[in-house]
């Protein structure tokens, strides 16, 4: 692969970075914040298992805040590193997926949606790997529909945790977000497959 991916928002796909600060220490504030989000995953799981949805909600909010802060610091102070480029989306994806799995297992979001969300991520990762091995140099830029999908997925988790933990919210809102999340998940997964399929077909035709 030509280069490591750039830092982007919560649980989205990655795109190649323009540059990284050579020689900078990997132990910087953005990477520490990303690591903290990654380490918060088992904490969030235990909180949901114990029914502490209110605390889990605020933990999820804090994760979103730190994600925005570490991205801003990395760009503003040129603190982007190769480690951070992978650690940031890994932490985001681990937190979102684990939260979906737990809320689905506890019956607070539909199981079919959990399967759809996880399968879409596996499909995208698998497709990227196939494209990489076939093309030798493959970079995937986040699509607009994927960004919308990510925002809706996060909004659904936030709405469910807020309702369960603070009493603020309504089941009707949750179901509306479930339907939008399912639709955008299907559309974004299909869009990536179409994008990669076209590129593979062009490469195959040029040989």
C-alpha positions as protocol buffer text, in pm:
chain_id: "A"
residue {
  index: 1
  type: UNK
  ca { x: 0 y: 0 z: 0 }
}
residue {
  index: 2
  type: UNK
  ca { x: 132 y: 343 z: -88 }
}
residue {
  index: 3
  type: UNK
  ca { x: 84 y: 503 z: 251 }
}
residue {
  index: 4
  type: UNK
  ca { x: -112 y: 492 z: 577 }
}
residue {
  index: 5
  type: UNK
  ca { x: -462 y: 638 z: 592 }
}
residue {
  index: 6
  type: UNK
  ca { x: -542 y: 985 z: 717 }
}
residue {
  index: 7
  type: UNK
  ca { x: -725 y: 1058 z: 1043 }
}
residue {
  index: 8
  type: UNK
  ca { x: -1096 y: 1104 z: 990 }
}
residue {
  index: 9
  type: UNK
  ca { x: -1414 y: 1118 z: 1193 }
}
residue {
  index: 10
  type: UNK
  ca { x: -1576 y: 862 z: 1417 }
}
residue {
  index: 11
  type: UNK
  ca { x: -1581 y: 510 z: 1266 }
}
residue {
  index: 12
  type: UNK
  ca { x: -1551 y: 605 z: 902 }
}
residue {
  index: 13
  type: UNK
  ca { x: -1346 y: 457 z: 620 }
}
residue {
  index: 14
  type: UNK
  ca { x: -993 y: 577 z: 567 }
}
residue {
  index: 15
  type: UNK
  ca { x: -823 y: 772 z: 291 }
}
residue {
  index: 16
  type: UNK
  ca { x: -454 y: 831 z: 222 }
}
residue {
  index: 17
  type: UNK
  ca { x: -285 y: 1111 z: 410 }
}
residue {
  index: 18
  type: UNK
  ca { x: -99 y: 1384 z: 233 }
}
residue {
  index: 19
  type: UNK
  ca { x: 196 y: 1368 z: 468 }
}
residue {
  index: 20
  type: UNK
  ca { x: 309 y: 1281 z: 816 }
}
residue {
  index: 21
  type: UNK
  ca { x: 556 y: 1453 z: 1041 }
}
residue {
  index: 22
  type: UNK
  ca { x: 872 y: 1250 z: 1006 }
}
residue {
  index: 23
  type: UNK
  ca { x: 1055 y: 1189 z: 1329 }
}
residue {
  index: 24
  type: UNK
  ca { x: 769 y: 1303 z: 1551 }
}
residue {
  index: 25
  type: UNK
  ca { x: 707 y: 1090 z: 1856 }
}
residue {
  index: 26
  type: UNK
  ca { x: 409 y: 858 z: 1836 }
}
residue {
  index: 27
  type: UNK
  ca { x: 339 y: 949 z: 2199 }
}
residue {
  index: 28
  type: UNK
  ca { x: 144 y: 1268 z: 2149 }
}
residue {
  index: 29
  type: UNK
  ca { x: -191 y: 1402 z: 2263 }
}
residue {
  index: 30
  type: UNK
  ca { x: -399 y: 1284 z: 1962 }
}
residue {
  index: 31
  type: UNK
  ca { x: -262 y: 930 z: 1989 }
}
residue {
  index: 32
  type: UNK
  ca { x: -316 y: 923 z: 2366 }
}
residue {
  index: 33
  type: UNK
  ca { x: -679 y: 1030 z: 2316 }
}
residue {
  index: 34
  type: UNK
  ca { x: -728 y: 765 z: 2048 }
}
residue {
  index: 35
  type: UNK
  ca { x: -577 y: 502 z: 2277 }
}
residue {
  index: 36
  type: UNK
  ca { x: -807 y: 615 z: 2557 }
}
residue {
  index: 37
  type: UNK
  ca { x: -1109 y: 562 z: 2329 }
}
residue {
  index: 38
  type: UNK
  ca { x: -984 y: 216 z: 2239 }
}
residue {
  index: 39
  type: UNK
  ca { x: -940 y: 127 z: 2607 }
}
residue {
  index: 40
  type: UNK
  ca { x: -1291 y: 258 z: 2679 }
}
residue {
  index: 41
  type: UNK
  ca { x: -1443 y: -26 z: 2474 }
}
residue {
  index: 42
  type: UNK
  ca { x: -1433 y: -292 z: 2751 }
}
residue {
  index: 43
  type: UNK
  ca { x: -1551 y: -29 z: 2999 }
}
residue {
  index: 44
  type: UNK
  ca { x: -1853 y: 49 z: 2780 }
}
residue {
  index: 45
  type: UNK
  ca { x: -1931 y: -323 z: 2746 }
}
residue {
  index: 46
  type: UNK
  ca { x: -1922 y: -375 z: 3123 }
}
residue {
  index: 47
  type: UNK
  ca { x: -2137 y: -68 z: 3184 }
}
residue {
  index: 48
  type: UNK
  ca { x: -2405 y: -196 z: 2945 }
}
residue {
  index: 49
  type: UNK
  ca { x: -2392 y: -546 z: 3094 }
}
residue {
  index: 50
  type: UNK
  ca { x: -2448 y: -392 z: 3438 }
}
residue {
  index: 51
  type: UNK
  ca { x: -2732 y: -174 z: 3313 }
}
residue {
  index: 52
  type: UNK
  ca { x: -2539 y: 151 z: 3366 }
}
residue {
  index: 53
  type: UNK
  ca { x: -2667 y: 309 z: 3046 }
}
residue {
  index: 54
  type: UNK
  ca { x: -2650 y: 663 z: 3181 }
}
residue {
  index: 55
  type: UNK
  ca { x: -2277 y: 637 z: 3249 }
}
residue {
  index: 56
  type: UNK
  ca { x: -2228 y: 462 z: 2916 }
}
residue {
  index: 57
  type: UNK
  ca { x: -2410 y: 744 z: 2739 }
}
residue {
  index: 58
  type: UNK
  ca { x: -2174 y: 1005 z: 2882 }
}
residue {
  index: 59
  type: UNK
  ca { x: -1878 y: 783 z: 2802 }
}
residue {
  index: 60
  type: UNK
  ca { x: -1999 y: 771 z: 2441 }
}
residue {
  index: 61
  type: UNK
  ca { x: -2037 y: 1150 z: 2438 }
}
residue {
  index: 62
  type: UNK
  ca { x: -1685 y: 1189 z: 2580 }
}
residue {
  index: 63
  type: UNK
  ca { x: -1553 y: 958 z: 2307 }
}
residue {
  index: 64
  type: UNK
  ca { x: -1712 y: 1177 z: 2040 }
}
residue {
  index: 65
  type: UNK
  ca { x: -1563 y: 1490 z: 2196 }
}
residue {
  index: 66
  type: UNK
  ca { x: -1213 y: 1342 z: 2218 }
}
residue {
  index: 67
  type: UNK
  ca { x: -1242 y: 1222 z: 1859 }
}
residue {
  index: 68
  type: UNK
  ca { x: -1311 y: 1577 z: 1743 }
}
residue {
  index: 69
  type: UNK
  ca { x: -1040 y: 1722 z: 1968 }
}
residue {
  index: 70
  type: UNK
  ca { x: -763 y: 1482 z: 1868 }
}
residue {
  index: 71
  type: UNK
  ca { x: -843 y: 1535 z: 1500 }
}
residue {
  index: 72
  type: UNK
  ca { x: -827 y: 1912 z: 1545 }
}
residue {
  index: 73
  type: UNK
  ca { x: -499 y: 1895 z: 1736 }
}
residue {
  index: 74
  type: UNK
  ca { x: -344 y: 1661 z: 1479 }
}
residue {
  index: 75
  type: UNK
  ca { x: -431 y: 1893 z: 1189 }
}
residue {
  index: 76
  type: UNK
  ca { x: -375 y: 2227 z: 1361 }
}
residue {
  index: 77
  type: UNK
  ca { x: -38 y: 2142 z: 1516 }
}
residue {
  index: 78
  type: UNK
  ca { x: 78 y: 1903 z: 1244 }
}
residue {
  index: 79
  type: UNK
  ca { x: 79 y: 1616 z: 1493 }
}
residue {
  index: 80
  type: UNK
  ca { x: -32 y: 1349 z: 1248 }
}
residue {
  index: 81
  type: UNK
  ca { x: 158 y: 1023 z: 1271 }
}
residue {
  index: 82
  type: UNK
  ca { x: 137 y: 692 z: 1088 }
}
residue {
  index: 83
  type: UNK
  ca { x: 33 y: 520 z: 1413 }
}
residue {
  index: 84
  type: UNK
  ca { x: -242 y: 771 z: 1476 }
}
residue {
  index: 85
  type: UNK
  ca { x: -374 y: 732 z: 1122 }
}
residue {
  index: 86
  type: UNK
  ca { x: -457 y: 369 z: 1200 }
}
residue {
  index: 87
  type: UNK
  ca { x: -526 y: 399 z: 1574 }
}
residue {
  index: 88
  type: UNK
  ca { x: -790 y: 672 z: 1540 }
}
residue {
  index: 89
  type: UNK
  ca { x: -1035 y: 490 z: 1306 }
}
residue {
  index: 90
  type: UNK
  ca { x: -963 y: 159 z: 1481 }
}
residue {
  index: 91
  type: UNK
  ca { x: -1068 y: 303 z: 1817 }
}
residue {
  index: 92
  type: UNK
  ca { x: -1377 y: 464 z: 1668 }
}
residue {
  index: 93
  type: UNK
  ca { x: -1487 y: 151 z: 1484 }
}
residue {
  index: 94
  type: UNK
  ca { x: -1421 y: -75 z: 1785 }
}
residue {
  index: 95
  type: UNK
  ca { x: -1636 y: 145 z: 2010 }
}
residue {
  index: 96
  type: UNK
  ca { x: -1926 y: 176 z: 1766 }
}
residue {
  index: 97
  type: UNK
  ca { x: -1933 y: -191 z: 1666 }
}
residue {
  index: 98
  type: UNK
  ca { x: -1902 y: -317 z: 2023 }
}
residue {
  index: 99
  type: UNK
  ca { x: -2184 y: -86 z: 2130 }
}
residue {
  index: 100
  type: UNK
  ca { x: -2406 y: -214 z: 1848 }
}
residue {
  index: 101
  type: UNK
  ca { x: -2329 y: -574 z: 1936 }
}
residue {
  index: 102
  type: UNK
  ca { x: -2411 y: -521 z: 2304 }
}
residue {
  index: 103
  type: UNK
  ca { x: -2729 y: -320 z: 2244 }
}
residue {
  index: 104
  type: UNK
  ca { x: -2843 y: -583 z: 1997 }
}
residue {
  index: 105
  type: UNK
  ca { x: -2764 y: -868 z: 2234 }
}
residue {
  index: 106
  type: UNK
  ca { x: -2953 y: -692 z: 2514 }
}
residue {
  index: 107
  type: UNK
  ca { x: -3252 y: -641 z: 2283 }
}
residue {
  index: 108
  type: UNK
  ca { x: -3241 y: -262 z: 2261 }
}
residue {
  index: 109
  type: UNK
  ca { x: -3182 y: -247 z: 1887 }
}
residue {
  index: 110
  type: UNK
  ca { x: -3293 y: -503 z: 1626 }
}
residue {
  index: 111
  type: UNK
  ca { x: -3060 y: -797 z: 1576 }
}
residue {
  index: 112
  type: UNK
  ca { x: -3098 y: -776 z: 1200 }
}
residue {
  index: 113
  type: UNK
  ca { x: -2959 y: -422 z: 1204 }
}
residue {
  index: 114
  type: UNK
  ca { x: -2656 y: -536 z: 1403 }
}
residue {
  index: 115
  type: UNK
  ca { x: -2593 y: -812 z: 1149 }
}
residue {
  index: 116
  type: UNK
  ca { x: -2631 y: -562 z: 865 }
}
residue {
  index: 117
  type: UNK
  ca { x: -2390 y: -310 z: 1019 }
}
residue {
  index: 118
  type: UNK
  ca { x: -2125 y: -570 z: 1101 }
}
residue {
  index: 119
  type: UNK
  ca { x: -2159 y: -745 z: 765 }
}
residue {
  index: 120
  type: UNK
  ca { x: -2120 y: -414 z: 582 }
}
residue {
  index: 121
  type: UNK
  ca { x: -1794 y: -343 z: 766 }
}
residue {
  index: 122
  type: UNK
  ca { x: -1663 y: -694 z: 699 }
}
residue {
  index: 123
  type: UNK
  ca { x: -1765 y: -661 z: 334 }
}
residue {
  index: 124
  type: UNK
  ca { x: -1582 y: -330 z: 297 }
}
residue {
  index: 125
  type: UNK
  ca { x: -1267 y: -458 z: 467 }
}
residue {
  index: 126
  type: UNK
  ca { x: -1274 y: -777 z: 263 }
}
residue {
  index: 127
  type: UNK
  ca { x: -1333 y: -586 z: -59 }
}
residue {
  index: 128
  type: UNK
  ca { x: -1046 y: -350 z: 17 }
}
residue {
  index: 129
  type: UNK
  ca { x: -814 y: -645 z: 82 }
}
residue {
  index: 130
  type: UNK
  ca { x: -914 y: -816 z: -242 }
}
residue {
  index: 131
  type: UNK
  ca { x: -865 y: -493 z: -436 }
}
residue {
  index: 132
  type: UNK
  ca { x: -528 y: -434 z: -270 }
}
residue {
  index: 133
  type: UNK
  ca { x: -396 y: -779 z: -354 }
}
residue {
  index: 134
  type: UNK
  ca { x: -524 y: -757 z: -711 }
}
residue {
  index: 135
  type: UNK
  ca { x: -414 y: -398 z: -780 }
}
residue {
  index: 136
  type: UNK
  ca { x: -107 y: -384 z: -557 }
}
residue {
  index: 137
  type: UNK
  ca { x: -182 y: -21 z: -465 }
}
residue {
  index: 138
  type: UNK
  ca { x: -534 y: 57 z: -354 }
}
residue {
  index: 139
  type: UNK
  ca { x: -669 y: 358 z: -163 }
}
residue {
  index: 140
  type: UNK
  ca { x: -1035 y: 408 z: -73 }
}
residue {
  index: 141
  type: UNK
  ca { x: -1165 y: 757 z: -10 }
}
residue {
  index: 142
  type: UNK
  ca { x: -1470 y: 791 z: 215 }
}
residue {
  index: 143
  type: UNK
  ca { x: -1787 y: 842 z: 13 }
}
residue {
  index: 144
  type: UNK
  ca { x: -2051 y: 1100 z: 103 }
}
residue {
  index: 145
  type: UNK
  ca { x: -2311 y: 829 z: 170 }
}
residue {
  index: 146
  type: UNK
  ca { x: -2064 y: 655 z: 402 }
}
residue {
  index: 147
  type: UNK
  ca { x: -2023 y: 973 z: 606 }
}
residue {
  index: 148
  type: UNK
  ca { x: -2401 y: 1005 z: 632 }
}
residue {
  index: 149
  type: UNK
  ca { x: -2424 y: 640 z: 736 }
}
residue {
  index: 150
  type: UNK
  ca { x: -2163 y: 688 z: 1007 }
}
residue {
  index: 151
  type: UNK
  ca { x: -2344 y: 993 z: 1144 }
}
residue {
  index: 152
  type: UNK
  ca { x: -2677 y: 807 z: 1154 }
}
residue {
  index: 153
  type: UNK
  ca { x: -2524 y: 501 z: 1321 }
}
residue {
  index: 154
  type: UNK
  ca { x: -2372 y: 719 z: 1592 }
}
residue {
  index: 155
  type: UNK
  ca { x: -2696 y: 914 z: 1634 }
}
residue {
  index: 156
  type: UNK
  ca { x: -2886 y: 587 z: 1685 }
}
residue {
  index: 157
  type: UNK
  ca { x: -2646 y: 468 z: 1955 }
}
residue {
  index: 158
  type: UNK
  ca { x: -2662 y: 807 z: 2125 }
}
residue {
  index: 159
  type: UNK
  ca { x: -3042 y: 816 z: 2113 }
}
residue {
  index: 160
  type: UNK
  ca { x: -3082 y: 464 z: 2254 }
}
residue {
  index: 161
  type: UNK
  ca { x: -2829 y: 518 z: 2533 }
}
residue {
  index: 162
  type: UNK
  ca { x: -2983 y: 856 z: 2619 }
}
residue {
  index: 163
  type: UNK
  ca { x: -3333 y: 706 z: 2642 }
}
residue {
  index: 164
  type: UNK
  ca { x: -3218 y: 409 z: 2849 }
}
residue {
  index: 165
  type: UNK
  ca { x: -2982 y: 605 z: 3073 }
}
residue {
  index: 166
  type: UNK
  ca { x: -3140 y: 947 z: 3114 }
}
residue {
  index: 167
  type: UNK
  ca { x: -3503 y: 895 z: 3012 }
}
residue {
  index: 168
  type: UNK
  ca { x: -3463 y: 1154 z: 2738 }
}
residue {
  index: 169
  type: UNK
  ca { x: -3590 y: 1033 z: 2402 }
}
residue {
  index: 170
  type: UNK
  ca { x: -3868 y: 826 z: 2250 }
}
residue {
  index: 171
  type: UNK
  ca { x: -3887 y: 475 z: 2099 }
}
residue {
  index: 172
  type: UNK
  ca { x: -4035 y: 628 z: 1785 }
}
residue {
  index: 173
  type: UNK
  ca { x: -3719 y: 829 z: 1730 }
}
residue {
  index: 174
  type: UNK
  ca { x: -3512 y: 515 z: 1779 }
}
residue {
  index: 175
  type: UNK
  ca { x: -3710 y: 328 z: 1515 }
}
residue {
  index: 176
  type: UNK
  ca { x: -3685 y: 616 z: 1269 }
}
residue {
  index: 177
  type: UNK
  ca { x: -3307 y: 614 z: 1313 }
}
residue {
  index: 178
  type: UNK
  ca { x: -3304 y: 233 z: 1278 }
}
residue {
  index: 179
  type: UNK
  ca { x: -3472 y: 259 z: 938 }
}
residue {
  index: 180
  type: UNK
  ca { x: -3243 y: 538 z: 820 }
}
residue {
  index: 181
  type: UNK
  ca { x: -2936 y: 353 z: 950 }
}
residue {
  index: 182
  type: UNK
  ca { x: -3040 y: 35 z: 767 }
}
residue {
  index: 183
  type: UNK
  ca { x: -3103 y: 225 z: 443 }
}
residue {
  index: 184
  type: UNK
  ca { x: -2775 y: 418 z: 449 }
}
residue {
  index: 185
  type: UNK
  ca { x: -2583 y: 104 z: 550 }
}
residue {
  index: 186
  type: UNK
  ca { x: -2713 y: -80 z: 242 }
}
residue {
  index: 187
  type: UNK
  ca { x: -2649 y: 218 z: 16 }
}
residue {
  index: 188
  type: UNK
  ca { x: -2296 y: 281 z: 144 }
}
residue {
  index: 189
  type: UNK
  ca { x: -2198 y: -84 z: 124 }
}
residue {
  index: 190
  type: UNK
  ca { x: -2333 y: -107 z: -229 }
}
residue {
  index: 191
  type: UNK
  ca { x: -2158 y: 217 z: -328 }
}
residue {
  index: 192
  type: UNK
  ca { x: -1820 y: 87 z: -215 }
}
residue {
  index: 193
  type: UNK
  ca { x: -1868 y: -242 z: -400 }
}
residue {
  index: 194
  type: UNK
  ca { x: -1966 y: -52 z: -715 }
}
residue {
  index: 195
  type: UNK
  ca { x: -1668 y: 180 z: -685 }
}
residue {
  index: 196
  type: UNK
  ca { x: -1419 y: -102 z: -633 }
}
residue {
  index: 197
  type: UNK
  ca { x: -1580 y: -324 z: -895 }
}
residue {
  index: 198
  type: UNK
  ca { x: -1549 y: -52 z: -1159 }
}
residue {
  index: 199
  type: UNK
  ca { x: -1184 y: 6 z: -1076 }
}
residue {
  index: 200
  type: UNK
  ca { x: -1106 y: -364 z: -1085 }
}
residue {
  index: 201
  type: UNK
  ca { x: -1283 y: -393 z: -1420 }
}
residue {
  index: 202
  type: UNK
  ca { x: -1082 y: -99 z: -1562 }
}
residue {
  index: 203
  type: UNK
  ca { x: -755 y: -246 z: -1438 }
}
residue {
  index: 204
  type: UNK
  ca { x: -844 y: -587 z: -1579 }
}
residue {
  index: 205
  type: UNK
  ca { x: -940 y: -434 z: -1914 }
}
residue {
  index: 206
  type: UNK
  ca { x: -614 y: -239 z: -1940 }
}
residue {
  index: 207
  type: UNK
  ca { x: -401 y: -555 z: -1914 }
}
